[in-house]
Amino acid sequence: MKLDRRHFLHASTSAVALGGFSNLAAEDIKPKNPYLLGNFGPVREEVTAEKLKVIGSLPKDLNGLYVRNGPNPQFDPKGAYHWFEGDGMLHGVHLCEGQASYRNRYIQTEGWKLEHKEGKQVYSSMLERPDMKKVLVGQNPFKNAANTALVRHAGKCLALYEAGLPHEIHLPDLATVGEYDFAAKLEGPMTAHPKVDPETGELLGFCYTTKNAAYYYHIDAKGVLTDTRKIELKHPVMMHDFAITKKYAIFFDFPQIFSMERAFVGKSPWHFDKDQPSRFGFLPRNSKPDTPVKWFEAKTGFMFHSLNAYEEGDSVVLIGCRYPAFPGALELSDNAKSEALNPVLYCWKFNFQNGKVSEEILDDYTSEMPRINESFIGKSARFGYTASGGGEFATEIRKHDFTKKSAESHKLGDGQFCGEAVFVARASAKSEDEGYLMTYVYDKASNKSELLIVDARNMKEPVARVMLPVRVPYGFHGIWVPEKELA
């Protein structure tokens, strides 16, 4: 099934759905905007540096490229700005035979190139009222920032952004090849969180729209998009992530609801309806086009990121970082609230025999950006890893043991903050947690950054710290690419 122009328009303007329309003047926003200050602030210079200083010792079996995506506006915004919309910038550290090098590069989207040519911001913020002339003729009034995540599949590296097409990235130099649409078969955006099945090599993804529907994508191990499936919803909702098991693709219908009517009277088009339940839809993978989605209802709440899902007898277990409601501090509008709604690691268990859902908190510690050993995607995994702790960003890497129902942390020093930690399995690994955790760390006192490498089986002391030549702003998601897979 292909997306027709009407559906593509609704999908491609998902950026409208990402925010509210601001009435604030530029001079009212810039001095107060927290997403342009401190380590949220952008770095503009593209740097290449070799033979970096290493504290500790780089493991001999750790050869490859760690690269992370994140927002980094090319120019100071003229008006409103949210962290989610900055131009994508890749920060990569190449480790090879005990040496470390660094480079950062902008993802050169069409929007980035236009603004680079003009020497200024051209596109409106997603917080501002869109250019309706563009909307009505099917043009996206907002920029595809390509700033959220990366996926490696079928020999290609793709930079991802849920309101636009993926962008192919050449490795290891981080050069932008261009938009990637799977031989013109992908006619709308794709989630920043597709899943690669570690056993079959399939890539599974989706997009959400400003109508009562999402679309499911199946891409085979060779990189061919073979199926697009419409998923009917009760409301247009924000659907940032999903999950897979061996049998199912699982869709998250949390009541963060979009309303165009609210948008056109100057309100944020998003509102969280606390009276609506959370819904979870299960679509059998590789099923016939008319196969219905099976829905379960659970307590209201919201989740940006799932950790994993797997089958257990007649049930499916889903683990992720759940908020009790959409977090007001991230509200994409000029009336954002700052109340703390901290995410915790949470478990849902869906019983296919009786249709019931059981729920429990696995760890009441603030946790986000969950990762696992990716060879366990869709299967029961004993361990998970989150960015945890409070402050302006995460202050520790937390390891969760789901068998022992325990957790331990690698805690950073005072005034240090980190983001998502990527798990990298050792080449000779015989157990699930035999590997390393990697993340960028920002030190507030020195205003400098480093790559932190921790042994996942010994969370106390770092294995190595790679001192970086430039500050690395806070960002989103990264990947590890082994040396043998680099171009």
Secondary structure, DSSP 8 states (H G I E B T S, - for coil): ----HHHHHHHHTHHHHT-------HHHHGGG-GGGSGGGS------EE-S--EEE---TT--EEEEEEEE--SS--SS---GGGS-EEEEEEEEETTEEEEEEEE---HHHHHHHHHTS--S--TTS---HHHHHTT--SS-----SEEEEETTEEEEE-TTS--EEEETTTTEEEEE--TTTT--S---S--EE-TTT--EEEEEE-SSSEEEEEEE-TTS-EEEEEEEE-SS-B----EEE-SSEEEEEE-SEEE-HHHHTTTS-SEEE-TTS-EEEEEEETT--TT---EEEEE-S-EEEEEEEEEEETTEEEEEEEEESS--GGG-SSTT--------EEEEEEEETTT--EEEEEEEEEEEEEEE--GGGTTS--SEEEEEE-SSSSB-EEEEEETTTTEEEEEE--TTEEE---EEEE-TT--STT-EEEEEEEEETTTTEEEEEEEETTEEEEEEEEEE-SS-------EEEEEGGG--
